[in-house]
Amino acid sequence: MEQNNYTEDSIRTLEWAEHIRIRPGMYIGKLGDGSAPDDGIYILVKEVVDNSIDEYAMGAGKEIRVSVEERMVTVRDFGRGIPLGKVVDVSSKMNTGGKYDSSVFQKSVGLNGVGIKAVNALSESFEIQSFRDGETKYARFCRGVLVEEREIEQTTEPNGTRVTFVADKEIFLKYRFMVEYLETMMRNYAYLNSGLTMNFNGQKFVSRHGLYDLLSETMDEEGLYPIIYLKGHDIELALTHGKHYGETYYSFVNGQHTTLGGTHQTAFREAIAKTIKEFYKKDFDMSDIRTSVIGAISIRVQEPVFESQTKTKLGSKYMAPVKPEEQETTTTPTVRNFIMDFVARELDNYLHRNPEVAEVLLKKIQDTERERKAMSGVQKLARERAKQVSFVNKKLRDCRVHYNTKNELANESSIFITEGNSASGSITKSRDVNTQAVFSLRGKPYNSYGQTKKVVYENEEFNMLQAALNIEDGLEGLRYNKVIIATDADVDGMHIRLLLLTFFLQFFPDLIRTGHVYILQTPLFRVRNKKVTRYCYSDNEREEAIKALGPRPEITRFKGLGEINPDEFRGFIGKDIRLEPVRLSKGEAYDDILEYYMGKNTPERQDFIINNLYIEEDELR
């Protein structure tokens, strides 16, 4: 029997850039294509900007300029500038940086000396130039390899650093920047650094009141009471209640948006409920207090410990570095105790000073409590039914790896929500069983607009869907990173899509707000000759394919997902999958949109349909 040869020649030592390029996920998380806010190209931008933010935090520079032109990103700050003799080293030598010296950088985001090196290694072009006290140093790299280094020269430019990079298409394949995600990133930087001007493609973002501005400018609805804004040493928070179901949180550590939360967000949620419960001296259920919460918290921690290089979840237990053997005797507070003590003191004081707010909040909690108790029987029955394995298996074909686990494939986990047996059958046979699940709808879902959450438990489809996603008590238990609506591109399919989006917006808006919901784009046409087959997603693509393939190619119009055989479908949901993210625009009042399209018939909607129908008929003529 032939054996694989395992010799000294089998052992390899990788150069730093080679290791990053072979294992990019270790440094920037998932690659993606730019359709999700945590895709790799945005992490690259963030790694560069974070360095500039750290300069501002140390009192150097009041403006950061970011420009994105197609694939080229340029970041210019006006900080102290990298020491000129170390410009090449900080860009290309692992574990090299100024942030190991806590006297130079305190409570910064980037601490491990990796970030900008990862950007360099994953860019087909990476340029860095430092301006410092009338002198400048420039270097240019290609995929981590130094290709040009200039001597130190004189300059009249103000101090600071300029970085320009183009993400490598060999690594990221097809990608595009979405302006909405970049604008959100820049806004967050401004909210968390009062007085800093973030200049993005000429548009300036500035905040005077930090997290108060974040909530007031991003809320989809008016709060039930004025935003509570509390600020202390190394902590800032804003809080109100809305009219929606679920909880909404924005959490940050040292200016880093921790989209997956962590110890600080968990403590914040606990502190809100505990403090309010003690203020009213009533034994409220914690869920009744937190339902409809809209909150934001930002803390500053020395040497934060994140659960991944992308810094999306805080793992730190302590506010400052503590040796393990000193943890029992040290006076350094834990993150949890620090937040609990601050909220207990400041929120309690606020409610005592503002009795009108306390009265509105009490009524909100009592209304939520009454609704929960009124549907407790239905809820219990629904939960029991959802746990029946045989019943679930009729609806759900699960995958092996789920979101919020430490498996390296966790971010790839997705669930396709399909209509009918034929479509779900095609996807089920084509999917990757490790990361792709399929949920099959039966017929059109119920129009849930204007309904209470009781409908979620009484309606079989919705009850099973929320059980499959595991989002009844919030997104912390979400089992799939991407919730993909996969319906036919016809009128019925569009209607089902709209009904599902209505359901999510009504009862689980955070699922959309945090970027987990997508629409699957499937081809409308197949154009082929004896040698080449092309799948087309629009009439324009079809016309281009006909011209490219020559005279009289075979053209097939796909009427539904069920018509696409599993072998073909495998190509549409694999690495070349086309997904359209469902996004809520800044400050978009989706209640008004749902009322217009999904509420009771109105003359305005009838006029809209009639007017647009005439337009379409004219175009057809």
ABEGO torsion letter per residue (X at the ends): XBBBBBBAAABBBBBAAAAAAABAAAAAEBAEAGABAABAAAAAAAAAAAAAAAAAAAGBEABBBBBBBEABBBBBBABAEBBAAAAAAAAABBGBEAAABAAABBGBABAAGAAAAAAAAABABBBBBBBBGGBBBBBBBBGGBBABBBBBBBBABBBEBBBBBBBBAAAAEBBBBBAAAAAAAAAAAAAABBGBBBBBGGBBBBBAAEAAAAAAAABABBBABBBBBBBBBGBBBBBBBBABBEBBBBBBBGGBBBAAEEAAAAAAAAAAAAAAAAAAGBBBBAAAAABGBBBBBBBBBBGBBBABAAGABBABABABBBBAAAAAABABBBAAAAAAAAAAAAAAAAAAABAAAAAAAAAAAAAAAAAAAAAAAAAAAAAAAAABAAAAAAABBBBABBBGBABAAAAABBBBBBBEAAAAAAAAAABBAAABBBBBBBEBBBBABGBBAAAAAABAAAAAAAAAAGAAAEAAABABABBBBBBBABAAAAAAAAAAAAAAAAABAAAAAAGABBBBBBBABBBBBAABBBBBABAAAAAAAAAAAEBGBBBBBBABAAABBAAAAAAAABAABBBBBBBBBBGBBAAAAAAAAABBBBAAAAAAAAAAAAAAAAAAX
